[in-house]
């Protein structure tokens, strides 16, 4: 039985699905509150909550006609592929609820603290995007897809690697500062050595983050800067990179050499700006700290200089991008006026008076032969009734 068959079966037995969802959810809550330590049942709370909440949300959520963007942008093609041509879009609310419950259960079961951290906020914002996806009108499909792609990229950059590192080290209660060890601290240390600032990079007892030790010119003792994930600038980099990828994906239909070049340049220079941020903080401490300042100059630089550097660079880069990489525009028909052409939502060809066509209740137009082949609307997934005398709606 395929996906459509299972969906139809669940729809016919909606009350049974609600009952199954409630039983699963309450079983997960019971294991979460009074979980049996040291048994396999301790780990069943997360999947039971996620699956139960997802099924319940699917069963009671209002049916909305949220079709995918009909344009051929990179984002629309990507979303069509991962959603099986829109078949999974009605499940977005259920997936969103499942993600929320899984994150909350993870905090209570595996995390060192049940408090919501930065990574939890990113996950919950992505889940909220899935919950509201179906309520966004079709005319805002580009903006809706931009937000979805943005949060997907943000989770791929900031959340998935952290969870993978925690699973690899088999320690879910500590923060693994993987980014600092691999892509920030060694590069910062190397640049400082090139600038004549002697330093050493080493582990710090009681911390998973690397420490960078140097001696300021006007001090008789060494100073150690611990480069944790929170202060490494990875969040700034992740936000910029996600927004840039989402912009390119929603605005362009293909990745030309020019787009590839600017995409690579944007990500590379964002990374370089992040390393530069840490270098500047250390340089300020190296040249300006004295016995009277008590490391206050470096703390101020940590709080403000990094943001100024990064935001200034982002403004400069986006200014250059807007100037030299204009958005793609649909070719205009020759003549003094532009003629709007209505296209079939199934095959994409222009509707003409010579070929019978019809219109779905959601607003999509189709050739009659395309409707007969599809059997339903590719946007809202609802069946289309073909009038006995269908006429073309082409303009």
QUIFENBEL-V847526 format. One record per run of one state. SS is the DSSP state (~ for helix, > for strand, _ for the rest). FROM is the first residue (numbers start at 1). TO is the last residue. Records with the same first field share a line. If there is no record, write none. Layout:
SS->FROM-TO + FROM-TO
This chain:
_->1-2 + 13-13 + 34-39 + 61-73 + 83-88 + 110-117 + 136-137 + 159-159 + 169-177 + 195-198 + 204-209 + 215-222 + 228-233 + 252-256 + 289-295 + 325-342 + 344-349 + 351-356 + 360-364 + 375-395
~->3-12 + 14-33 + 40-60 + 74-82 + 89-109 + 118-135 + 138-158 + 160-168 + 178-194 + 234-251 + 257-288 + 296-324 + 368-374
>->199-203 + 210-214 + 223-227 + 343-343 + 350-350 + 357-359 + 365-367
